[in-house]
Amino acid sequence: MTGMLPGEGWHLIADLIDGAHLDDADRIERILTDAAKAAGATLLEVRLHKFGAGFGVTGVALLAESHISIHTWPEYGTACVDIFMCGKSNDLNAALAVIVAGLQAMVGQQAMHRRAFGSDGTRRRVDDRF
């Protein structure tokens, strides 16, 4: 994303449908690594857990810019993806495209949220909402 303000990041959340290879932890590790590269992010580490033969995988690619996480349900052909980056030049959509292609999936729904951090005088404590 370009044109970001200081203390700003973007959070892309997507639900993937009709996917394949959703129980293949090795493939998912490669996909997350490739997604980080496509986004122009700095990969620090990938951590995955496979729940057993035929079951899903959960994991995260830790990035200097934040993270890419995934949780899969092979029995439903679905995966939930969460991509958050605070780098000014990262391309979250490119990361998602790599994940979608790698899992041979389609995007069921997605949302992009602006995330703000730091202090610019516009934020309130949670208790101040009420």
N, C-alpha and C positions, 0 to 999 in steps of 0.2 A: 504494500500500500504506500502510496506517495502522498505528500501534502499533509502529513500528520503533524499535530501540535506536540510540544513537549508534554510528557506525561500522558501520552495517548497510545493505545494499541488497538488491535482488531481481533475479534474472536469469531471464528466461523464454526458453526455447529451444523452437522449434516447427518441425516439418516439415509443409509444406502440400502437398496433393495435388490433382489434377484442376483445376489453376489455368488461367487464361487471361491474356492480355496480358503474359506473362512475358518477352517480348523488347521491351517498350515502355518505354524509359528515361524518357520524359517522364511517362508515367502513373505509373511507380514512384516518381519524384520527388514527384509530387503525393500519392501514397499515404503515403510516409514523412513528408511535411510534415503531412498530416492526422492520421496516427497519433501524432506528437509532440504535436499540439494536443489530441487526444482524451485522451492520458495526462496532460495538464496539465504538460508538460515545456517547457523553454526551448530552442527550436531555434537552434543556432548556424550550421550549414552542412549542406548535403547534397552529397555527392560520389558520383558514379556512373561506372561504366565499362560500356559496351555492347560485347560481343565480336563484333558484326557481325550482318548481316541473318539473322534466324531463330535467332540464338544468344542466350544468356542475358545477364543484367545482374548486376553485383555493385556493392554500394554501402553507404554508411553515412550516417545522419543523426547528426551530432555534436550532442550535447545538453549543456547546462550540467550536467545530472544524469547523463550518461554517453553512451549511444548506442543506436541501433536499426540493425541491419545486416541485409542480405538478399543472398542469392545465388540466382539462378534457373536452371532448366534447362527451357526450353520444350519441348525434345524429349521430356521425360519428364512434363511438366505439373507439375513440382514446384518448390518454393522452400524454402530454409532461412532461418529468421528468428531473430534473436538480439536480445533487448530487455533492456538492463541499465540500471537507474536506482537512484540513491541518495537521491532525494527522498522525503521522508516522506509526501507526499500523492499521489504519482503512481499512475496506474491502468494497469498493464502489460496487463491483460486488455482494457481499452478500446482500447489501441494495437493489440493483436493482432486484435481484431474489425474494426478499420478496414482492416488489411492483408488479412485473409481476404476481406472484402466487396469490396475494390477489385480483388483478383485473381480474384474469383469462384471461390475455392478452398474446400477443406475442410481441417480440421486432421487430419493423419494421426496425429501424436503430439505431445505437448508435456510439458514439465517446468518446474517453478518451483524455483529454488534460492536459498536465503538466502546472501548474500555478506557476509563480514565484513572490515573493514579497520580499520587503526589498531591500537592496542595495548591489549588488555584482559586480558592475561595468559593467554589461552587458546590462543594460536597458537604454532606451532612452526616452525622452519626446515624446509625440505624434507628436509635431511639427517637430521633428528631422527626421521624415520619409521622408519628402519632400525635 
